[in-house]
Amino acid sequence: MNEKAMVVDALMGINGELRTFEDYITQTENPQLKQTLKQFRNECEMSQEKLYQTARQHSYYVPAAMATQQEIDHVKSVLSQPSMQ
């Protein structure tokens, strides 16, 4: 496995962990556990950011183009509409 594949694989793994932490945080009622999970999530986010910066520097990851103001406004309007139930 080459370096690029390892970095991209690690990024995908960390992103999955972040989603899992978010699920656990929203589902727990214990304030102490919730705070501990938030601390773990924050540490995970810092690791993800460092790895992301490394991937960008080596061109292992190229982010999507920035959204235009028109695209941002469209998403805002869609998300602000009442949901149908």
mmCIF file as gemmi writes it, N, C-alpha and C atoms, coordinates in Angstrom:
data_model
loop_
_atom_site.group_PDB
_atom_site.id
_atom_site.type_symbol
_atom_site.label_atom_id
_atom_site.label_alt_id
_atom_site.label_comp_id
_atom_site.label_asym_id
_atom_site.label_entity_id
_atom_site.label_seq_id
_atom_site.pdbx_PDB_ins_code
_atom_site.Cartn_x
_atom_site.Cartn_y
_atom_site.Cartn_z
_atom_site.occupancy
_atom_site.B_iso_or_equiv
_atom_site.pdbx_formal_charge
_atom_site.auth_seq_id
_atom_site.auth_asym_id
_atom_site.pdbx_PDB_model_num
ATOM 1 N N . MET Axp A 1 ? 0.859 -1.169 0 1 0 ? 1 A 1
ATOM 2 C CA . MET Axp A 1 ? 0 0 0 1 0 ? 1 A 1
ATOM 3 C C . MET Axp A 1 ? 0.91 1.24 0 1 0 ? 1 A 1
ATOM 4 N N . ASN Axp A 2 ? 0.617 2.196 -0.87 1 0 ? 2 A 1
ATOM 5 C CA . ASN Axp A 2 ? 1.452 3.393 -0.938 1 0 ? 2 A 1
ATOM 6 C C . ASN Axp A 2 ? 0.995 4.444 0.082 1 0 ? 2 A 1
ATOM 7 N N . GLU Axp A 3 ? 1.819 5.48 0.219 1 0 ? 3 A 1
ATOM 8 C CA . GLU Axp A 3 ? 1.552 6.51 1.221 1 0 ? 3 A 1
ATOM 9 C C . GLU Axp A 3 ? 0.213 7.209 0.992 1 0 ? 3 A 1
ATOM 10 N N . LYS Axp A 4 ? -0.087 7.52 -0.266 1 0 ? 4 A 1
ATOM 11 C CA . LYS Axp A 4 ? -1.339 8.201 -0.573 1 0 ? 4 A 1
ATOM 12 C C . LYS Axp A 4 ? -2.532 7.363 -0.114 1 0 ? 4 A 1
ATOM 13 N N . ALA Axp A 5 ? -2.52 6.084 -0.427 1 0 ? 5 A 1
ATOM 14 C CA . ALA Axp A 5 ? -3.624 5.2 -0.038 1 0 ? 5 A 1
ATOM 15 C C . ALA Axp A 5 ? -3.761 5.131 1.475 1 0 ? 5 A 1
ATOM 16 N N . MET Axp A 6 ? -2.636 5.105 2.177 1 0 ? 6 A 1
ATOM 17 C CA . MET Axp A 6 ? -2.683 5.044 3.64 1 0 ? 6 A 1
ATOM 18 C C . MET Axp A 6 ? -3.265 6.325 4.234 1 0 ? 6 A 1
ATOM 19 N N . VAL Axp A 7 ? -2.857 7.47 3.695 1 0 ? 7 A 1
ATOM 20 C CA . VAL Axp A 7 ? -3.369 8.75 4.205 1 0 ? 7 A 1
ATOM 21 C C . VAL Axp A 7 ? -4.864 8.868 3.938 1 0 ? 7 A 1
ATOM 22 N N . VAL Axp A 8 ? -5.281 8.564 2.725 1 0 ? 8 A 1
ATOM 23 C CA . VAL Axp A 8 ? -6.698 8.651 2.377 1 0 ? 8 A 1
ATOM 24 C C . VAL Axp A 8 ? -7.515 7.671 3.213 1 0 ? 8 A 1
ATOM 25 N N . ASP Axp A 9 ? -7.005 6.464 3.422 1 0 ? 9 A 1
ATOM 26 C CA . ASP Axp A 9 ? -7.69 5.471 4.242 1 0 ? 9 A 1
ATOM 27 C C . ASP Axp A 9 ? -7.816 5.963 5.682 1 0 ? 9 A 1
ATOM 28 N N . ALA Axp A 10 ? -6.758 6.553 6.207 1 0 ? 10 A 1
ATOM 29 C CA . ALA Axp A 10 ? -6.796 7.079 7.583 1 0 ? 10 A 1
ATOM 30 C C . ALA Axp A 10 ? -7.806 8.216 7.693 1 0 ? 10 A 1
ATOM 31 N N . LEU Axp A 11 ? -7.851 9.09 6.686 1 0 ? 11 A 1
ATOM 32 C CA . LEU Axp A 11 ? -8.831 10.182 6.701 1 0 ? 11 A 1
ATOM 33 C C . LEU Axp A 11 ? -10.264 9.643 6.709 1 0 ? 11 A 1
ATOM 34 N N . MET Axp A 12 ? -10.508 8.648 5.885 1 0 ? 12 A 1
ATOM 35 C CA . MET Axp A 12 ? -11.846 8.044 5.843 1 0 ? 12 A 1
ATOM 36 C C . MET Axp A 12 ? -12.205 7.426 7.188 1 0 ? 12 A 1
ATOM 37 N N . GLY Axp A 13 ? -11.229 6.774 7.815 1 0 ? 13 A 1
ATOM 38 C CA . GLY Axp A 13 ? -11.467 6.169 9.123 1 0 ? 13 A 1
ATOM 39 C C . GLY Axp A 13 ? -11.788 7.206 10.181 1 0 ? 13 A 1
ATOM 40 N N . ILE Axp A 14 ? -11.023 8.292 10.194 1 0 ? 14 A 1
ATOM 41 C CA . ILE Axp A 14 ? -11.265 9.355 11.181 1 0 ? 14 A 1
ATOM 42 C C . ILE Axp A 14 ? -12.623 9.994 10.945 1 0 ? 14 A 1
ATOM 43 N N . ASN Axp A 15 ? -12.98 10.208 9.694 1 0 ? 15 A 1
ATOM 44 C CA . ASN Axp A 15 ? -14.294 10.788 9.396 1 0 ? 15 A 1
ATOM 45 C C . ASN Axp A 15 ? -15.417 9.893 9.899 1 0 ? 15 A 1
ATOM 46 N N . GLY Axp A 16 ? -15.242 8.591 9.774 1 0 ? 16 A 1
ATOM 47 C CA . GLY Axp A 16 ? -16.228 7.649 10.304 1 0 ? 16 A 1
ATOM 48 C C . GLY Axp A 16 ? -16.314 7.718 11.817 1 0 ? 16 A 1
ATOM 49 N N . GLU Axp A 17 ? -15.161 7.851 12.472 1 0 ? 17 A 1
ATOM 50 C CA . GLU Axp A 17 ? -15.145 7.977 13.933 1 0 ? 17 A 1
ATOM 51 C C . GLU Axp A 17 ? -15.865 9.246 14.371 1 0 ? 17 A 1
ATOM 52 N N . LEU Axp A 18 ? -15.659 10.332 13.636 1 0 ? 18 A 1
ATOM 53 C CA . LEU Axp A 18 ? -16.33 11.587 13.979 1 0 ? 18 A 1
ATOM 54 C C . LEU Axp A 18 ? -17.847 11.44 13.903 1 0 ? 18 A 1
ATOM 55 N N . ARG Axp A 19 ? -18.331 10.752 12.879 1 0 ? 19 A 1
ATOM 56 C CA . ARG Axp A 19 ? -19.779 10.521 12.765 1 0 ? 19 A 1
ATOM 57 C C . ARG Axp A 19 ? -20.281 9.663 13.922 1 0 ? 19 A 1
ATOM 58 N N . THR Axp A 20 ? -19.495 8.681 14.315 1 0 ? 20 A 1
ATOM 59 C CA . THR Axp A 20 ? -19.89 7.812 15.423 1 0 ? 20 A 1
ATOM 60 C C . THR Axp A 20 ? -19.954 8.597 16.728 1 0 ? 20 A 1
ATOM 61 N N . PHE Axp A 21 ? -18.934 9.424 16.986 1 0 ? 21 A 1
ATOM 62 C CA . PHE Axp A 21 ? -18.957 10.253 18.192 1 0 ? 21 A 1
ATOM 63 C C . PHE Axp A 21 ? -20.196 11.136 18.21 1 0 ? 21 A 1
ATOM 64 N N . GLU Axp A 22 ? -20.518 11.737 17.077 1 0 ? 22 A 1
ATOM 65 C CA . GLU Axp A 22 ? -21.684 12.617 17.016 1 0 ? 22 A 1
ATOM 66 C C . GLU Axp A 22 ? -22.956 11.84 17.335 1 0 ? 22 A 1
ATOM 67 N N . ASP Axp A 23 ? -23.076 10.619 16.831 1 0 ? 23 A 1
ATOM 68 C CA . ASP Axp A 23 ? -24.232 9.778 17.147 1 0 ? 23 A 1
ATOM 69 C C . ASP Axp A 23 ? -24.313 9.499 18.648 1 0 ? 23 A 1
ATOM 70 N N . TYR Axp A 24 ? -23.194 9.125 19.235 1 0 ? 24 A 1
ATOM 71 C CA . TYR Axp A 24 ? -23.169 8.82 20.668 1 0 ? 24 A 1
ATOM 72 C C . TYR Axp A 24 ? -23.493 10.048 21.506 1 0 ? 24 A 1
ATOM 73 N N . ILE Axp A 25 ? -22.942 11.186 21.113 1 0 ? 25 A 1
ATOM 74 C CA . ILE Axp A 25 ? -23.168 12.416 21.879 1 0 ? 25 A 1
ATOM 75 C C . ILE Axp A 25 ? -24.645 12.775 21.898 1 0 ? 25 A 1
ATOM 76 N N . THR Axp A 26 ? -25.293 12.686 20.766 1 0 ? 26 A 1
ATOM 77 C CA . THR Axp A 26 ? -26.707 13.07 20.7 1 0 ? 26 A 1
ATOM 78 C C . THR Axp A 26 ? -27.623 12.054 21.374 1 0 ? 26 A 1
ATOM 79 N N . GLN Axp A 27 ? -27.148 10.834 21.581 1 0 ? 27 A 1
ATOM 80 C CA . GLN Axp A 27 ? -28.006 9.791 22.146 1 0 ? 27 A 1
ATOM 81 C C . GLN Axp A 27 ? -27.833 9.58 23.644 1 0 ? 27 A 1
ATOM 82 N N . THR Axp A 28 ? -26.773 10.133 24.234 1 0 ? 28 A 1
ATOM 83 C CA . THR Axp A 28 ? -26.566 9.886 25.655 1 0 ? 28 A 1
ATOM 84 C C . THR Axp A 28 ? -27.251 10.94 26.508 1 0 ? 28 A 1
ATOM 85 N N . GLU Axp A 29 ? -27.742 10.522 27.655 1 0 ? 29 A 1
ATOM 86 C CA . GLU Axp A 29 ? -28.369 11.443 28.598 1 0 ? 29 A 1
ATOM 87 C C . GLU Axp A 29 ? -27.435 11.784 29.75 1 0 ? 29 A 1
ATOM 88 N N . ASN Axp A 30 ? -26.366 11.025 29.908 1 0 ? 30 A 1
ATOM 89 C CA . ASN Axp A 30 ? -25.426 11.235 31 1 0 ? 30 A 1
ATOM 90 C C . ASN Axp A 30 ? -24.52 12.423 30.671 1 0 ? 30 A 1
ATOM 91 N N . PRO Axp A 31 ? -24.621 13.531 31.439 1 0 ? 31 A 1
ATOM 92 C CA . PRO Axp A 31 ? -23.836 14.729 31.132 1 0 ? 31 A 1
ATOM 93 C C . PRO Axp A 31 ? -22.322 14.49 31.174 1 0 ? 31 A 1
ATOM 94 N N . GLN Axp A 32 ? -21.86 13.658 32.09 1 0 ? 32 A 1
ATOM 95 C CA . GLN Axp A 32 ? -20.423 13.396 32.191 1 0 ? 32 A 1
ATOM 96 C C . GLN Axp A 32 ? -19.933 12.606 30.971 1 0 ? 32 A 1
ATOM 97 N N . LEU Axp A 33 ? -20.696 11.605 30.592 1 0 ? 33 A 1
ATOM 98 C CA . LEU Axp A 33 ? -20.336 10.826 29.41 1 0 ? 33 A 1
ATOM 99 C C . LEU Axp A 33 ? -20.382 11.705 28.167 1 0 ? 33 A 1
ATOM 100 N N . LYS Axp A 34 ? -21.413 12.543 28.074 1 0 ? 34 A 1
ATOM 101 C CA . LYS Axp A 34 ? -21.537 13.447 26.923 1 0 ? 34 A 1
ATOM 102 C C . LYS Axp A 34 ? -20.313 14.355 26.829 1 0 ? 34 A 1
ATOM 103 N N . GLN Axp A 35 ? -19.859 14.896 27.961 1 0 ? 35 A 1
ATOM 104 C CA . GLN Axp A 35 ? -18.691 15.773 27.955 1 0 ? 35 A 1
ATOM 105 C C . GLN Axp A 35 ? -17.429 15.013 27.554 1 0 ? 35 A 1
ATOM 106 N N . THR Axp A 36 ? -17.279 13.798 28.054 1 0 ? 36 A 1
ATOM 107 C CA . THR Axp A 36 ? -16.119 12.975 27.701 1 0 ? 36 A 1
ATOM 108 C C . THR Axp A 36 ? -16.108 12.669 26.207 1 0 ? 36 A 1
ATOM 109 N N . LEU Axp A 37 ? -17.268 12.328 25.674 1 0 ? 37 A 1
ATOM 110 C CA . LEU Axp A 37 ? -17.365 12.047 24.24 1 0 ? 37 A 1
ATOM 111 C C . LEU Axp A 37 ? -17.042 13.291 23.406 1 0 ? 37 A 1
ATOM 112 N N . LYS Axp A 38 ? -17.475 14.453 23.879 1 0 ? 38 A 1
ATOM 113 C CA . LYS Axp A 38 ? -17.163 15.694 23.169 1 0 ? 38 A 1
ATOM 114 C C . LYS Axp A 38 ? -15.661 15.953 23.166 1 0 ? 38 A 1
ATOM 115 N N . GLN Axp A 39 ? -15.004 15.658 24.28 1 0 ? 39 A 1
ATOM 116 C CA . GLN Axp A 39 ? -13.549 15.827 24.335 1 0 ? 39 A 1
ATOM 117 C C . GLN Axp A 39 ? -12.863 14.883 23.344 1 0 ? 39 A 1
ATOM 118 N N . PHE Axp A 40 ? -13.308 13.628 23.314 1 0 ? 40 A 1
ATOM 119 C CA . PHE Axp A 40 ? -12.754 12.663 22.358 1 0 ? 40 A 1
ATOM 120 C C . PHE Axp A 40 ? -12.987 13.133 20.926 1 0 ? 40 A 1
ATOM 121 N N . ARG Axp A 41 ? -14.202 13.625 20.667 1 0 ? 41 A 1
ATOM 122 C CA . ARG Axp A 41 ? -14.525 14.117 19.323 1 0 ? 41 A 1
ATOM 123 C C . ARG Axp A 41 ? -13.622 15.284 18.939 1 0 ? 41 A 1
ATOM 124 N N . ASN Axp A 42 ? -13.403 16.208 19.879 1 0 ? 42 A 1
ATOM 125 C CA . ASN Axp A 42 ? -12.554 17.362 19.595 1 0 ? 42 A 1
ATOM 126 C C . ASN Axp A 42 ? -11.119 16.936 19.288 1 0 ? 42 A 1
ATOM 127 N N . GLU Axp A 43 ? -10.602 15.972 20.029 1 0 ? 43 A 1
ATOM 128 C CA . GLU Axp A 43 ? -9.258 15.456 19.768 1 0 ? 43 A 1
ATOM 129 C C . GLU Axp A 43 ? -9.198 14.772 18.4 1 0 ? 43 A 1
ATOM 130 N N . CYS Axp A 44 ? -10.244 14.06 18.084 1 0 ? 44 A 1
ATOM 131 C CA . CYS Axp A 44 ? -10.333 13.383 16.792 1 0 ? 44 A 1
ATOM 132 C C . CYS Axp A 44 ? -10.375 14.411 15.66 1 0 ? 44 A 1
ATOM 133 N N . GLU Axp A 45 ? -11.117 15.506 15.869 1 0 ? 45 A 1
ATOM 134 C CA . GLU Axp A 45 ? -11.187 16.564 14.861 1 0 ? 45 A 1
ATOM 135 C C . GLU Axp A 45 ? -9.823 17.204 14.636 1 0 ? 45 A 1
ATOM 136 N N . MET Axp A 46 ? -9.06 17.402 15.711 1 0 ? 46 A 1
ATOM 137 C CA . MET Axp A 46 ? -7.723 17.98 15.562 1 0 ? 46 A 1
ATOM 138 C C . MET Axp A 46 ? -6.811 17.044 14.78 1 0 ? 46 A 1
ATOM 139 N N . SER Axp A 47 ? -6.918 15.742 15.041 1 0 ? 47 A 1
ATOM 140 C CA . SER Axp A 47 ? -6.127 14.768 14.283 1 0 ? 47 A 1
ATOM 141 C C . SER Axp A 47 ? -6.539 14.761 12.817 1 0 ? 47 A 1
ATOM 142 N N . GLN Axp A 48 ? -7.835 14.834 12.589 1 0 ? 48 A 1
ATOM 143 C CA . GLN Axp A 48 ? -8.342 14.853 11.216 1 0 ? 48 A 1
ATOM 144 C C . GLN Axp A 48 ? -7.808 16.068 10.481 1 0 ? 48 A 1
ATOM 145 N N . GLU Axp A 49 ? -7.792 17.231 11.133 1 0 ? 49 A 1
ATOM 146 C CA . GLU Axp A 49 ? -7.319 18.459 10.49 1 0 ? 49 A 1
ATOM 147 C C . GLU Axp A 49 ? -5.834 18.359 10.137 1 0 ? 49 A 1
ATOM 148 N N . LYS Axp A 50 ? -5.031 17.808 11.035 1 0 ? 50 A 1
ATOM 149 C CA . LYS Axp A 50 ? -3.598 17.64 10.749 1 0 ? 50 A 1
ATOM 150 C C . LYS Axp A 50 ? -3.387 16.703 9.558 1 0 ? 50 A 1
ATOM 151 N N . LEU Axp A 51 ? -4.108 15.604 9.554 1 0 ? 51 A 1
ATOM 152 C CA . LEU Axp A 51 ? -3.974 14.65 8.469 1 0 ? 51 A 1
ATOM 153 C C . LEU Axp A 51 ? -4.484 15.246 7.157 1 0 ? 51 A 1
ATOM 154 N N . TYR Axp A 52 ? -5.563 15.991 7.231 1 0 ? 52 A 1
ATOM 155 C CA . TYR Axp A 52 ? -6.113 16.663 6.057 1 0 ? 52 A 1
ATOM 156 C C . TYR Axp A 52 ? -5.087 17.63 5.47 1 0 ? 52 A 1
ATOM 157 N N . GLN Axp A 53 ? -4.437 18.42 6.327 1 0 ? 53 A 1
ATOM 158 C CA . GLN Axp A 53 ? -3.433 19.369 5.849 1 0 ? 53 A 1
ATOM 159 C C . GLN Axp A 53 ? -2.263 18.635 5.177 1 0 ? 53 A 1
ATOM 160 N N . THR Axp A 54 ? -1.854 17.522 5.755 1 0 ? 54 A 1
ATOM 161 C CA . THR Axp A 54 ? -0.79 16.715 5.148 1 0 ? 54 A 1
ATOM 162 C C . THR Axp A 54 ? -1.223 16.203 3.782 1 0 ? 54 A 1
ATOM 163 N N . ALA Axp A 55 ? -2.449 15.718 3.695 1 0 ? 55 A 1
ATOM 164 C CA . ALA Axp A 55 ? -2.97 15.211 2.419 1 0 ? 55 A 1
ATOM 165 C C . ALA Axp A 55 ? -3.023 16.325 1.378 1 0 ? 55 A 1
ATOM 166 N N . ARG Axp A 56 ? -3.438 17.516 1.776 1 0 ? 56 A 1
ATOM 167 C CA . ARG Axp A 56 ? -3.479 18.653 0.842 1 0 ? 56 A 1
ATOM 168 C C . ARG Axp A 56 ? -2.083 19.029 0.371 1 0 ? 56 A 1
ATOM 169 N N . GLN Axp A 57 ? -1.12 19.057 1.292 1 0 ? 57 A 1
ATOM 170 C CA . GLN Axp A 57 ? 0.252 19.444 0.944 1 0 ? 57 A 1
ATOM 171 C C . GLN Axp A 57 ? 0.859 18.502 -0.083 1 0 ? 57 A 1
ATOM 172 N N . HIS Axp A 58 ? 0.523 17.226 0.008 1 0 ? 58 A 1
ATOM 173 C CA . HIS Axp A 58 ? 1.085 16.227 -0.906 1 0 ? 58 A 1
ATOM 174 C C . HIS Axp A 58 ? 0.178 15.95 -2.104 1 0 ? 58 A 1
ATOM 175 N N . SER Axp A 59 ? -0.896 16.728 -2.218 1 0 ? 59 A 1
ATOM 176 C CA . SER Axp A 59 ? -1.887 16.558 -3.302 1 0 ? 59 A 1
ATOM 177 C C . SER Axp A 59 ? -2.522 15.175 -3.292 1 0 ? 59 A 1
ATOM 178 N N . TYR Axp A 60 ? -2.626 14.579 -2.095 1 0 ? 60 A 1
ATOM 179 C CA . TYR Axp A 60 ? -3.328 13.302 -1.958 1 0 ? 60 A 1
ATOM 180 C C . TYR Axp A 60 ? -4.834 13.537 -1.93 1 0 ? 60 A 1
ATOM 181 N N . TYR Axp A 61 ? -5.206 14.745 -1.566 1 0 ? 61 A 1
ATOM 182 C CA . TYR Axp A 61 ? -6.621 15.102 -1.488 1 0 ? 61 A 1
ATOM 183 C C . TYR Axp A 61 ? -6.781 16.49 -2.079 1 0 ? 61 A 1
ATOM 184 N N . VAL Axp A 62 ? -7.697 16.62 -2.995 1 0 ? 62 A 1
ATOM 185 C CA . VAL Axp A 62 ? -7.996 17.908 -3.595 1 0 ? 62 A 1
ATOM 186 C C . VAL Axp A 62 ? -9.468 18.193 -3.305 1 0 ? 62 A 1
ATOM 187 N N . PRO Axp A 63 ? -9.748 19.228 -2.523 1 0 ? 63 A 1
ATOM 188 C CA . PRO Axp A 63 ? -11.137 19.505 -2.161 1 0 ? 63 A 1
ATOM 189 C C . PRO Axp A 63 ? -11.945 19.985 -3.359 1 0 ? 63 A 1
ATOM 190 N N . ALA Axp A 64 ? -13.228 19.877 -3.229 1 0 ? 64 A 1
ATOM 191 C CA . ALA Axp A 64 ? -14.13 20.376 -4.271 1 0 ? 64 A 1
ATOM 192 C C . ALA Axp A 64 ? -14.003 21.889 -4.356 1 0 ? 64 A 1
ATOM 193 N N . ALA Axp A 65 ? -14.396 22.43 -5.475 1 0 ? 65 A 1
ATOM 194 C CA . ALA Axp A 65 ? -14.378 23.886 -5.648 1 0 ? 65 A 1
ATOM 195 C C . ALA Axp A 65 ? -15.332 24.524 -4.641 1 0 ? 65 A 1
ATOM 196 N N . MET Axp A 66 ? -14.997 25.745 -4.249 1 0 ? 66 A 1
ATOM 197 C CA . MET Axp A 66 ? -15.85 26.457 -3.3 1 0 ? 66 A 1
ATOM 198 C C . MET Axp A 66 ? -17.193 26.757 -3.948 1 0 ? 66 A 1
ATOM 199 N N . ALA Axp A 67 ? -18.226 26.72 -3.143 1 0 ? 67 A 1
ATOM 200 C CA . ALA Axp A 67 ? -19.574 26.997 -3.626 1 0 ? 67 A 1
ATOM 201 C C . ALA Axp A 67 ? -19.712 28.476 -3.966 1 0 ? 67 A 1
ATOM 202 N N . THR Axp A 68 ? -20.499 28.751 -4.974 1 0 ? 68 A 1
ATOM 203 C CA . THR Axp A 68 ? -20.798 30.14 -5.322 1 0 ? 68 A 1
ATOM 204 C C . THR Axp A 68 ? -21.84 30.675 -4.341 1 0 ? 68 A 1
ATOM 205 N N . GLN Axp A 69 ? -21.986 31.98 -4.286 1 0 ? 69 A 1
ATOM 206 C CA . GLN Axp A 69 ? -22.991 32.572 -3.399 1 0 ? 69 A 1
ATOM 207 C C . GLN Axp A 69 ? -24.387 32.115 -3.812 1 0 ? 69 A 1
ATOM 208 N N . GLN Axp A 70 ? -24.611 31.941 -5.103 1 0 ? 70 A 1
ATOM 209 C CA . GLN Axp A 70 ? -25.911 31.475 -5.586 1 0 ? 70 A 1
ATOM 210 C C . GLN Axp A 70 ? -26.196 30.06 -5.066 1 0 ? 70 A 1
ATOM 211 N N . GLU Axp A 71 ? -25.192 29.193 -5.087 1 0 ? 71 A 1
ATOM 212 C CA . GLU Axp A 71 ? -25.372 27.827 -4.577 1 0 ? 71 A 1
ATOM 213 C C . GLU Axp A 71 ? -25.626 27.844 -3.068 1 0 ? 71 A 1
ATOM 214 N N . ILE Axp A 72 ? -24.925 28.678 -2.351 1 0 ? 72 A 1
ATOM 215 C CA . ILE Axp A 72 ? -25.117 28.794 -0.904 1 0 ? 72 A 1
ATOM 216 C C . ILE Axp A 72 ? -26.528 29.272 -0.598 1 0 ? 72 A 1
ATOM 217 N N . ASP Axp A 73 ? -26.975 30.302 -1.319 1 0 ? 73 A 1
ATOM 218 C CA . ASP Axp A 73 ? -28.325 30.829 -1.116 1 0 ? 73 A 1
ATOM 219 C C . ASP Axp A 73 ? -29.388 29.776 -1.414 1 0 ? 73 A 1
ATOM 220 N N . HIS Axp A 74 ? -29.15 28.972 -2.452 1 0 ? 74 A 1
ATOM 221 C CA . HIS Axp A 74 ? -30.111 27.918 -2.805 1 0 ? 74 A 1
ATOM 222 C C . HIS Axp A 74 ? -30.222 26.889 -1.675 1 0 ? 74 A 1
ATOM 223 N N . VAL Axp A 75 ? -29.091 26.452 -1.153 1 0 ? 75 A 1
ATOM 224 C CA . VAL Axp A 75 ? -29.106 25.466 -0.072 1 0 ? 75 A 1
ATOM 225 C C . VAL Axp A 75 ? -29.791 26.047 1.163 1 0 ? 75 A 1
ATOM 226 N N . LYS Axp A 76 ? -29.492 27.301 1.47 1 0 ? 76 A 1
ATOM 227 C CA . LYS Axp A 76 ? -30.136 27.947 2.617 1 0 ? 76 A 1
ATOM 228 C C . LYS Axp A 76 ? -31.654 27.967 2.442 1 0 ? 76 A 1
ATOM 229 N N . SER Axp A 77 ? -32.119 28.285 1.244 1 0 ? 77 A 1
ATOM 230 C CA . SER Axp A 77 ? -33.561 28.348 1.026 1 0 ? 77 A 1
ATOM 231 C C . SER Axp A 77 ? -34.202 26.967 1.125 1 0 ? 77 A 1
ATOM 232 N N . VAL Axp A 78 ? -33.517 25.952 0.617 1 0 ? 78 A 1
ATOM 233 C CA . VAL Axp A 78 ? -34.051 24.591 0.711 1 0 ? 78 A 1
ATOM 234 C C . VAL Axp A 78 ? -34.12 24.142 2.173 1 0 ? 78 A 1
ATOM 235 N N . LEU Axp A 79 ? -33.066 24.426 2.928 1 0 ? 79 A 1
ATOM 236 C CA . LEU Axp A 79 ? -33.023 23.97 4.325 1 0 ? 79 A 1
ATOM 237 C C . LEU Axp A 79 ? -33.936 24.772 5.244 1 0 ? 79 A 1
ATOM 238 N N . SER Axp A 80 ? -34.313 25.966 4.842 1 0 ? 80 A 1
ATOM 239 C CA . SER Axp A 80 ? -35.175 26.778 5.693 1 0 ? 80 A 1
ATOM 240 C C . SER Axp A 80 ? -36.657 26.511 5.46 1 0 ? 80 A 1
ATOM 241 N N . GLN Axp A 81 ? -36.973 25.719 4.447 1 0 ? 81 A 1
ATOM 242 C CA . GLN Axp A 81 ? -38.376 25.37 4.178 1 0 ? 81 A 1
ATOM 243 C C . GLN Axp A 81 ? -38.836 24.345 5.209 1 0 ? 81 A 1
ATOM 244 N N . PRO Axp A 82 ? -40.087 24.458 5.641 1 0 ? 82 A 1
ATOM 245 C CA . PRO Axp A 82 ? -40.6 23.469 6.597 1 0 ? 82 A 1
ATOM 246 C C . PRO Axp A 82 ? -40.578 22.071 5.98 1 0 ? 82 A 1
ATOM 247 N N . SER Axp A 83 ? -40.2 21.106 6.787 1 0 ? 83 A 1
ATOM 248 C CA . SER Axp A 83 ? -40.154 19.737 6.277 1 0 ? 83 A 1
ATOM 249 C C . SER Axp A 83 ? -41.565 19.162 6.201 1 0 ? 83 A 1
ATOM 250 N N . MET Axp A 84 ? -41.759 18.288 5.23 1 0 ? 84 A 1
ATOM 251 C CA . MET Axp A 84 ? -43.062 17.643 5.066 1 0 ? 84 A 1
ATOM 252 C C . MET Axp A 84 ? -43.056 16.339 5.865 1 0 ? 84 A 1
ATOM 253 N N . GLN Axp A 85 ? -44.1 16.131 6.608 1 0 ? 85 A 1
ATOM 254 C CA . GLN Axp A 85 ? -44.197 14.912 7.412 1 0 ? 85 A 1
ATOM 255 C C . GLN Axp A 85 ? -45.473 14.183 7.166 1 0 ? 85 A 1
